[in-house]
């Protein structure tokens, strides 16, 4: 009986693109463009920069390359920070500064978010408000301090208003842009399904813009922290800015640096808290 010849099956053709794709994971490099970084590596890299910064700072100050009058060493800064908490009731200054930042920011949010939604939704409202809001957006909040002292005195109202003015116009325009960038196909689909104008705003525009609005508020809250020191420089008897001004008069750079670091730490904590809240509220969003 003749044996039937066995035919070799044809080899699959592999394209060049498949070869490159299969080799790509093995050829990944840490510094490749747009290469993602893991969460653990991101934390280590971020922490590494802070460690490097402190090492360089300590080298120049403890090594005698910079006079303590101009820049205190990390050790001196820590000692002055302990002194602030134990003898000068610095925790009260921190509380007053946090209250002023969040008080002025909340006032700005209450006014700016509805106005920004209205500007983004109705083009006639945008045409009416946008030139004035854009004009005010470029005015530095510190320029209003003399007027605010005349109008509101040197109490808490003046400090809240400085932060309010520095935040309200930024929030308004950014919210208006976010709402105005809504997908037109979603709006048309809602009209097709029988939605009226109010339904479009409440069921399409606002929910769709909510993640972007939350991200806007997070960014502007960071800017509000930069205004609080300006608000506390004049006519203030408490707050981190007041402590920094008093330390400057005494040439105490250790306390000045410690106050600046405290502001950065509080701002970073509030930023992380805002991010976590946004991820929890808008888990479906890619923002």
C-alpha positions as CSV (number, residue, x, y, z in Angstrom):
1,X,0.0,0.0,0.0
2,X,1.5,3.3,-1.1
3,X,2.1,5.8,1.7
4,X,0.3,9.1,1.2
5,X,2.7,11.9,1.1
6,X,2.4,14.3,4.0
7,X,2.1,17.9,2.9
8,X,3.8,20.5,5.1
9,X,1.3,23.1,6.2
10,X,2.2,26.6,5.0
11,X,3.9,28.8,7.6
12,X,1.9,31.8,8.7
13,X,3.1,35.1,7.3
14,X,4.2,37.5,10.0
15,X,4.1,41.2,9.1
16,X,6.8,43.7,10.1
17,X,4.3,45.5,12.3
18,X,3.6,42.3,14.3
19,X,7.3,41.8,14.8
20,X,7.7,45.3,16.1
21,X,4.7,45.0,18.4
22,X,5.9,41.8,19.9
23,X,9.3,43.2,20.5
24,X,8.1,46.5,21.9
25,X,7.5,45.3,25.5
26,X,11.1,43.9,25.7
27,X,12.6,47.1,24.4
28,X,10.8,49.5,26.7
29,X,13.1,52.1,28.3
30,X,12.5,54.3,31.4
31,X,13.1,57.5,29.4
32,X,11.2,56.5,26.3
33,X,8.8,59.3,25.1
34,X,5.3,59.0,26.6
35,X,6.3,55.7,28.4
36,X,4.0,55.3,31.5
37,X,5.4,55.2,35.0
38,X,4.1,52.9,37.7
39,X,2.5,54.3,40.8
40,X,5.3,53.1,43.0
41,X,8.0,54.5,40.7
42,X,6.2,57.8,40.5
43,X,6.1,58.1,44.3
44,X,9.8,57.2,44.6
45,X,10.9,59.7,41.9
46,X,8.8,62.5,43.4
47,X,10.2,61.8,46.9
48,X,13.7,61.5,45.4
49,X,13.6,65.1,44.1
50,X,12.7,66.4,47.6
51,X,15.6,64.4,49.1
52,X,18.0,65.8,46.5
53,X,16.8,69.3,47.1
54,X,17.3,69.1,50.9
55,X,20.8,67.5,50.4
56,X,21.9,70.4,48.1
57,X,20.4,72.9,50.5
58,X,22.2,71.4,53.5
59,X,25.5,71.3,51.5
60,X,25.5,75.0,50.8
61,X,24.2,76.1,54.2
62,X,26.0,73.7,56.6
63,X,29.1,73.9,54.4
64,X,29.4,77.6,55.0
65,X,28.9,78.6,51.4
66,X,25.8,80.8,52.2
67,X,25.5,83.1,55.2
68,X,22.8,82.1,57.7
69,X,21.5,85.6,57.5
70,X,20.4,85.0,53.9
71,X,19.5,81.3,54.1
72,X,19.0,79.2,57.2
73,X,20.1,75.5,57.1
74,X,17.5,72.7,57.2
75,X,18.5,72.0,60.9
76,X,17.9,75.6,61.9
77,X,14.7,75.7,60.0
78,X,13.4,72.6,61.9
79,X,14.4,74.1,65.2
80,X,12.6,77.4,64.4
81,X,9.5,75.4,63.4
82,X,9.4,73.6,66.7
83,X,9.9,77.0,68.5
84,X,6.9,78.4,66.5
85,X,4.6,75.6,67.6
86,X,5.8,75.5,71.2
87,X,6.1,79.2,72.1
88,X,4.4,81.3,69.5
89,X,1.0,79.5,69.0
90,X,1.7,78.9,65.3
91,X,-1.2,76.5,65.1
92,X,-3.5,79.4,65.5
93,X,-1.9,81.2,62.6
94,X,-2.3,78.1,60.4
95,X,-6.0,77.9,61.3
96,X,-6.6,81.5,60.5
97,X,-4.8,81.2,57.1
98,X,-6.8,78.0,56.2
99,X,-10.0,79.7,57.2
100,X,-9.3,82.7,55.0
101,X,-8.3,80.6,52.0
102,X,-11.3,78.4,52.1
103,X,-13.7,81.2,53.1
104,X,-12.7,83.4,50.1
105,X,-12.6,80.4,47.8
106,X,-16.1,79.2,48.8
107,X,-17.5,82.7,48.2
108,X,-15.9,82.8,44.8
109,X,-17.2,79.3,43.9
110,X,-20.8,80.1,45.0
111,X,-20.9,83.0,42.5
112,X,-18.6,81.9,39.8
113,X,-19.9,78.4,39.1
114,X,-23.5,79.4,38.4
115,X,-22.4,82.4,36.4
116,X,-19.9,80.2,34.4
117,X,-22.6,77.6,33.7
118,X,-24.9,80.4,32.4
119,X,-22.2,81.8,30.2
120,X,-21.4,78.5,28.8
121,X,-25.0,77.6,28.2
122,X,-26.5,80.8,26.7
123,X,-24.4,82.7,24.2
124,X,-26.3,85.9,24.9
125,X,-25.2,85.7,28.6
126,X,-21.7,85.0,27.5
127,X,-21.7,88.0,25.2
128,X,-22.9,90.2,28.0
129,X,-20.5,89.1,30.8
130,X,-17.4,87.7,29.0
131,X,-15.7,91.1,28.1
132,X,-15.9,92.3,31.7
133,X,-14.9,89.0,33.2
134,X,-11.9,88.7,30.8
135,X,-10.9,92.2,31.7
136,X,-11.0,91.6,35.4
137,X,-9.1,88.3,35.1
138,X,-5.9,90.2,34.2
139,X,-6.1,92.5,37.2
140,X,-3.8,91.4,40.1
141,X,-5.7,90.9,43.3
142,X,-3.0,92.7,45.2
143,X,-3.8,95.9,43.4
144,X,-7.2,96.0,45.1
145,X,-5.8,95.9,48.6
146,X,-5.8,99.7,49.1
147,X,-9.4,100.0,48.0
148,X,-10.4,97.0,50.0
149,X,-8.9,98.5,53.1
150,X,-10.9,101.7,52.5
151,X,-14.1,99.7,51.9
152,X,-13.8,96.9,54.4
153,X,-11.1,97.9,56.8
154,X,-8.2,95.7,57.9
155,X,-10.4,92.9,59.3
156,X,-11.3,89.5,58.0
157,X,-13.6,90.8,55.3
158,X,-10.7,92.5,53.5
159,X,-8.6,89.3,53.4
160,X,-11.5,87.2,52.2
161,X,-12.2,89.7,49.5
162,X,-8.6,89.6,48.2
163,X,-8.9,85.8,47.8
164,X,-12.4,86.2,46.3
165,X,-11.3,88.6,43.7
166,X,-8.3,86.5,42.8
167,X,-10.4,83.4,42.3
168,X,-13.9,84.4,41.1
169,X,-13.0,85.6,37.6
170,X,-10.7,82.7,36.9
171,X,-13.4,80.1,37.9
172,X,-16.1,81.9,35.9
173,X,-14.2,81.8,32.6
174,X,-12.9,78.2,33.0
175,X,-16.3,76.9,33.9
176,X,-17.9,78.7,31.0
177,X,-15.4,77.1,28.6
178,X,-15.9,73.7,30.1
179,X,-19.7,73.9,29.8
180,X,-19.6,75.4,26.3
181,X,-17.4,72.5,25.1
182,X,-20.2,70.0,25.5
183,X,-20.6,67.4,22.8
184,X,-23.2,68.6,20.2
185,X,-24.3,65.1,19.4
186,X,-25.4,64.5,23.0
187,X,-27.4,67.7,22.9
188,X,-29.1,66.8,19.6
189,X,-29.8,63.3,20.9
190,X,-31.5,64.8,24.0
191,X,-33.6,67.1,21.8
192,X,-34.6,64.1,19.6
193,X,-35.7,62.2,22.7
194,X,-38.0,65.1,23.7
195,X,-35.9,67.1,26.2
196,X,-36.7,70.8,26.6
197,X,-34.1,73.6,27.3
198,X,-34.2,73.0,31.0
199,X,-33.7,69.3,30.6
200,X,-30.7,69.9,28.3
201,X,-29.1,72.1,31.0
202,X,-29.9,69.8,33.9
203,X,-29.5,66.4,32.3
204,X,-26.8,66.9,29.7
205,X,-24.7,70.1,30.1
206,X,-24.2,70.1,33.9
207,X,-23.6,66.4,34.4
208,X,-21.2,66.3,31.4
209,X,-19.3,69.3,32.6
210,X,-19.2,68.3,36.3
211,X,-15.8,66.5,36.2
212,X,-14.2,69.5,34.3
213,X,-15.8,71.9,36.8
214,X,-14.4,70.0,39.7
215,X,-10.9,69.9,38.1
216,X,-11.2,73.7,37.6
217,X,-12.0,74.2,41.3
218,X,-9.0,72.1,42.3
219,X,-6.7,74.2,40.1
220,X,-8.0,77.6,41.3
221,X,-7.8,76.5,45.0
222,X,-4.1,76.2,44.4
223,X,-4.0,79.7,43.1
224,X,-6.0,80.9,46.1
225,X,-3.1,79.8,48.4
226,X,-0.9,82.3,46.5
227,X,-3.2,85.2,47.3
228,X,-3.5,84.6,51.0
229,X,0.0,85.8,51.8
230,X,-0.7,89.0,49.9
231,X,-3.9,89.4,51.9
232,X,-2.0,88.8,55.2
233,X,0.9,91.1,54.6
234,X,-1.0,94.3,55.4
235,X,-3.0,95.0,58.6
236,X,-2.9,91.4,59.9
237,X,-2.3,90.3,63.4
238,X,-2.5,86.5,62.7
239,X,-1.9,84.0,59.9
240,X,1.2,82.5,58.2
241,X,1.7,85.6,56.2
242,X,1.8,87.7,59.3
243,X,4.4,85.4,60.8
244,X,6.5,85.6,57.7
245,X,6.4,89.4,57.7
246,X,7.5,89.5,61.4
247,X,10.3,87.0,60.8
248,X,11.5,89.1,57.9
249,X,11.8,92.1,60.1
250,X,14.0,90.0,62.5
251,X,16.0,88.5,59.6
252,X,14.9,85.0,60.8
253,X,15.1,83.1,57.6
254,X,14.5,79.8,59.4
255,X,11.0,80.9,60.3
256,X,10.4,82.4,56.9
257,X,11.3,79.1,55.2
258,X,9.3,77.1,57.6
259,X,6.2,79.2,57.0
260,X,6.6,78.8,53.2
261,X,7.0,75.0,53.6
262,X,3.9,74.8,55.8
263,X,1.8,76.6,53.1
264,X,3.1,74.2,50.5
265,X,2.4,71.1,52.6
266,X,-1.2,72.3,53.4
267,X,-1.8,73.2,49.8
268,X,-0.5,69.8,48.7
269,X,-2.7,67.9,51.2
270,X,-5.8,69.9,50.0
271,X,-4.9,69.1,46.4
272,X,-4.6,65.4,47.0
273,X,-7.9,65.5,49.0
274,X,-9.6,67.3,46.1
275,X,-8.2,64.7,43.6
276,X,-9.4,61.8,45.7
277,X,-12.9,63.4,46.1
278,X,-13.1,64.0,42.3
279,X,-12.1,60.4,41.5
280,X,-14.7,59.2,43.9
281,X,-17.5,61.4,42.6
282,X,-16.6,61.0,38.9
283,X,-15.1,57.6,38.7
284,X,-16.6,57.3,35.2
285,X,-14.7,60.3,33.9
286,X,-11.2,60.2,32.3
287,X,-10.3,63.6,33.8
